[in-house]
Amino acid sequence: MFTSMFGAVEAGVIFAIMALGVYLTFRILDFPDLTVDGSFVTGAAIAAMLIVSGTDHFIATLAALGIGFVAGSITGVLHTKGKINPLLSGILMMIALYSINLRIMDKKSNVPLRGEETIFTKIEAWFNGLGINEGMNRLLEMIGLGNYTPKTWSVLFLMIIVTLFVKVFVDWFLKTEIGLALRATGDNQRMIRSFSANTDYFIILGLGISNALVATSGALFAQYTSFADIGMGIGMIVIGLASVIIGEAIVGTKTLARATLAVIIGAVIYRIVLALALQIDFFDTGDMKLITASIVIIALIIPRILQVRKEQARKKKRMQDHRLAMGKEGEDVAAIK
């Protein structure tokens, strides 16, 4: 169980970068972008093929980021210049990326990275020399988990740093002049156009940045699992939405920094819940999509039920206060008479 939870947290932090990209489109731009399912694989495919061909893993990851930005920008162009429905433009780009990804992967459905140097193998070799693994594993032994010590803590530590860096960048960007215009575009396009702002530019830019983050997450996930697969992006948009919804329900969205932190926490919680569900004998790995759909449904329904109950409690309290006030007023009138 502990090993499963540890792996879930590692994967959750990687997927948090993808979830931040989804947050930019769905919450900031109010754009239902389904390009995510394709751009995630594009990032993984680009990184895997470049690493296999001998390119530095860091450059391969940056290349994935750039290609993801291009893919998202094309979706934006289809919508803004081609006047295609936002949902349909994302679907069209997702379908096109399937064939593009196959060509990137040299018409192979799977590209293994076993034995190749990746970001994680490089960091792991450096991390082992610091003695942090031994110290963390000793702590686990002290609490009785000595038999379940992970191979390395480097992946978790690295991804926490990278994800927090991405979070800080998103927070900073959305507070800049361009970021504020981007948020205004998502809130009210007519209003921002009245100030002579080019909303098409902001939509294209927002979709580009979103899919750049998604592709980066795909590149890192391919290096984490040591392979890139043509089908690894199926359902990514649902995972991203689940992360956003779960995080917002638990952490809240009072401030921008809190909202982006909620997305990260939601991604980790989603992976933990998924890992716990797979521990049940009734489920197997083929049920992952069903479990994902169930988690999203629950995450959508429960906050609404709680909101309705809170509203009912408020109405009940207002009625009681009104009755008390009316009763007191009646007593005062009787006393005067």
N, C-alpha and C positions, 0 to 999 in steps of 0.2 A: 504493500500500500504506500509506504513512504517513498519507495523508488518511483512508483507511478506518479505520485504527487509532485516529486521533484522534477521529473520530466515534463509534467503538465505546466509547472511554473516557468520552466525554461522556454517551452514552446509558446506559452502565453505572452511572455515579454517580447518575443520575436513578432508574434501576430499583433501586438499592440501598435507597432509601427503601421501595419496595414490598417488597423482600426482607426488610427488618427487620420489616415487618408480618407477613409469612408466618412469620418466625422466632418471633414472639410466639405465634402459634396452634399451629404444628406442634411446636416445641421446648419452649416454656414451658408452654402449656396442654394439649399433647398432643391437639389438636382439629383434625381434617382439614377445614379450612374452605375450601369451594369458592366462597364468596361473592366471593372476590378477582376472578374473571373478570368479574363484573358491577360491583363497586364501583370497579374501575379505570376503566371506561368512564363510570360515574356521575360520578366526579371530573372527568374530561376534558369530559363534556357540560355539567356545571354551569358550569365555568370558561369554556368556549367561549361558551355562550349569554349569560352575564353580561357577558363582555368585548364581545361583538358588540352587546349592548344598551346599552353605554356605561358599565358599572360598572367601577370601578377594578380593575386586574388583581390587586392584593394582596388586596382584599376578595373577589374571585372565587375566589382560591385558598383563602382561609380558609373560604368557603362550601362548597367541595368537601370540605374536611377535616371540617366539621360534618355534611354529608350522609353522608359515608362512615362516620362514627361511628354515625349513626342506622341505616344499613343493617346494619352489623355487630351492633349491639345487637338488632335484630329477629331476626337469625339466632340470637343467644343466647337470646332469649325463646322462639323456636320450639323450641329444644332443651330448655331448662330448665323452662319452664312448659307447653309443649305436649307434652313428653316424646317429641319426635321424634328419631330417630337423628341424631347429629351430622353424618354425611356427607350424609344426606338433607336435613337442614335447610339446609345450605349450598347444595345443588343447587337446592332449591326457591326460595331467595332469589336465586340466580344467574339462574334462569329468569324470575322476577318482575321482576328488574332490567332484563332485556332490553327488555321492554315499557315499563317506567318510563323507561328511557334514551331510547327512541324518542319518548316524549311530551315529555321534557325538551328534546330536539333538534327539537321541532316536527315530528315525523314525517319528519325527514330523516335519511338514513343518514350524511351527512357535513356538518360545519359548518366552513368554511374561516376561518382567522384571518389571511390575508394582508392586510397593510396596517393591521392592528389593533395597538394598543400593548399589549405583553405585558411580563411581568417581564423577559424576556431582551432585548427591544428597548430597554427603559428602562435596564437595567444596561449594555448595550452602548454606548449613547450617552454615559453617564457614564464608562465604562471607557476609551473612546477618548481622552478628554481627559487621562488620566493618563500616557499614553506607554508603558504596559506592553506593549501589542501590538507596538509597534516594537522594544522591547528584546528580547522573546521571539523575534520573527521574525529579528532580527539573529543571535541564537544559533543558530537553525536554518540560516541562511545560512553561518555559520562551519563547520558540520559537513556542508555540502553538500546541505541540504534547502531551499534558497532557493526552489525552484519549487513547493514543497508547503506554504507557510506558510498556516495557517488564517485565515479571515476575521477571527475574533476569539477571544481567550482568555477572554472574560468569562463565557461559559456554563460552562466547566470550572471556573474559579475560584469562581464563585458557587455552583455545585452541590456542590463539595467542602466549602465552608463550611456550606451548608445541611445536607448529609448528615452531616457531623461533629457539627453541632448536634443533629440528630435522634438520632444515636448516643449522645451524652452524655446527652440527655434519657432515652432508653430505659435506659441504664445506671443513671442516678440513680433513675428510677421503680422499677426492679426491686429496688432496695436499700432502698426505703421500706417501711414496715409493710404497706401495701396491696400493694406489689410482691412482698414476701416471701410474703404470703398467696396471691397469684396463682400464684407458683411452686409453693407447697405444694399448691395445688389441682390443678395439672397433674401433680405427682408422686404424690399420694395423697389422693384426695377423702375417703375414709373417715376418714383420720387428721385432716384439717383440720376435718371436721364434728364430730369428737369434742371439739374445742375450742370448739364452739358458733359456728363461723364459717359465714356464709351463702355457700356455694360457688356458688349460682346467680348471686349478685351479681357475684362475681369472674369467672365465665365470661362474663357479659354485658359487663362492663367490659373484659375482655381482648379479646374479639371486636370491641368498639366501637373501641378504640384501634388494633387491628391494621388494621381497614378504613379508619380515618381516615388512617393512613399510606399505605395503598394508594391511596385516592382522591386524596390530596395528590400522590402520584407521578403519577397519571393526569393531574391538572390541569397539573402542570409539564411532562409529556411532550407534552400537547396544545399548550402554548405553545411548546415547543421545536420541534415539527414543523409548527406553524402550522395545525393542523387537529385536529378530533375526529371519530372514526369509530366507528360502532356495532360494528364487528368488531375494534377494536384491543385488546380485552381477552381475546380467545380465546387460551388457553394461558398466561395470566399466572401461574396457579398453578404450572405446570410450570417456568416461568422462575424464579419465586421459590424453588421447591424446589431447582432446579439451582444457584442461587446459594448457598443454605444448605449443600448437600451438598459442592459444590466448595470453598467457603471452609473448611468444617470439616476436609476431607481435607488441605488444604494448610497452613492456619494452626493448626488445633487448637482445643480448647474448654476449656482448663484453667481459665480464669477467665471471668467474665461479660463483662468488657471485651474480652477476646481473642475471645470467641465472636461478639460483635456486630461487631467489626472484621473477623472472618473472613467474615461475611455480606456486608459491603461489598466486600471484596476479591474474593469469589466472584462477585458481580454483575458487576464489571468484567472479571474473567477470562472469564466466560461470554460477554460481548459480544465480547471480543477473539477468542475461539475461533470464535464464530459468524461474525465478519467474515473471519477467515482461511479458514474453510471455504467461504464464498461467493466467495473469490478463485479457487477451483478451478473450472476450466472446466466440469467435469461437473455442478456444482450451479448452480441459479438461485434467484431469490427465492422461487419456489413451494415449494422444498425446505426452507424455514426450520423448519417444524414437525418434519420428519423429522430434521434436524440437531439440533434441540433435544432430541428424544426420545433420539437416539443419545448426546448429551453426558450426559444424565441417567443413562442405562444404564451408560455407561462410569464415570461418577462414583460410581455405586453398587457396581459390580462390583470395580473396581480396589482400593479400600480393604479390601474383604473378602478379596481374594486376598492382599494384603500382610499382613493380620492373620493369616491362616492360615499363611503362610510364617514370620512372626515366632514364632508359637506352635510351629510345627514345629522352628524353630531353638532355641527355649527348651527344648523337650523333649529334643532331641538333646544340648544342653549339659548338662542335668540328668543324662541317662543316662551321659555321659562322666565327669562329676564323681563319679557313684555308682560307676562301674567303677573309677576311680582310687582312690576311698576304700576299696573292697572289696579292691583289689589291695594297697594299703598295709597294710590290716588283716591280710591273709594273710601278708605279709612279716614283720610284727611278731610274729604268732603263731609263725611258723617260727623266728624268731630266739630267742624265749623257749624253745621246745622244744630 
